[in-house]
Amino acid sequence: MRYFVAITFPEGMSKEVDHLRRRFYPKSLKMHPPHITLFPPFSPVSEITDLSAPLRRASLEVSPFPLEMKEVGTFEGKRQHVLYLNVPVTKNLQNLFERIVAHLAPLAKKVNLPPTFKAHITVGNNLSLKAFEQARKELQSYEGVYSFKVEDIVLFEKEDKSVGWKEKIRVPLQGTRH
């Protein structure tokens, strides 16, 4: 089994993000819901590892907090062109990310943690250079600014040979500070 941890969105926001994904990254609709990755795909060091306990510990001193996504951004490489909705990394979001990494990293093997946390929602991936440039022009004036309250985190799982990720558990943020 493989796993990853993410923030998911309220239904209305998910529909808007899926509208963009349908245009620029249609295969992702079958793979996973729109999300912000907090801990990238990994295999646990042992198949008997209970991942719910470390996620609950990570969520202990983190209260629900507001989050927004706005303008479109890009990751460009020689072979990969990615479109995403930018999510500014707030103090609360960075804290949640660091707590999850601290609690899950010792239990993970085969994980590729980024050197810095760049919160985003991928809406286009593996585009040809021509399609990428066209999509970037189309989305240059995109004004979808959304905000919502992050109240929980989700652990997704996938069997090694399957295509799609499935929600395994949803863990509420348990802090009481506002």
C-alpha positions, 0 to 999 in steps of 0.5 A: 500500500501507498499513502499520502496526507492532504487537505481537501476542500468543501464541495463548491470549491472542489467543483471549481477546481475539478472544472479546471482539472477537467480542462488541463489534467483530465486523468487526475479526476480518476486518480484523486480529488483536488487537494493540497499535499501535506505529505507526499506518497510513501510506503510505511516501513511496516505494513502493520504500521497504524498511521492514524495515531501519528496523524492524530498526534500531529493534529493535537495542537493545531486548531482549524484555520482559514486558508485561501487559494488564488492566482495560477502559478507554474512549475516549468521544467525541461520535460514537465510543465505544471499549472497550479492554484497558488496557496499562500503558506500561512503560519498555521499551514506551515505548522501543520505541515511541519507537525505531519512531517515530524510524526510521519517521516520516521514511519515512511520509506520511499518518500520524496520530501520537498526541501521547502513546502510549496502549497498548491493545487495542481490543475494541469500536469504533463502538458506539451509545451504548446498546450502549457503556453496556451493554458497559461495565457487562458488562465493569466487573468483567472480570478478565482479567489477562494477561502475556506476553513481547514478543519481536518486532514485526510490520509489517502491510500492506494494499492500498489497496482491500482489507479486511484487513491481512496480516502482511508481516514479523516482526522480533525484538527484538535487544537483549541487556540484561535 
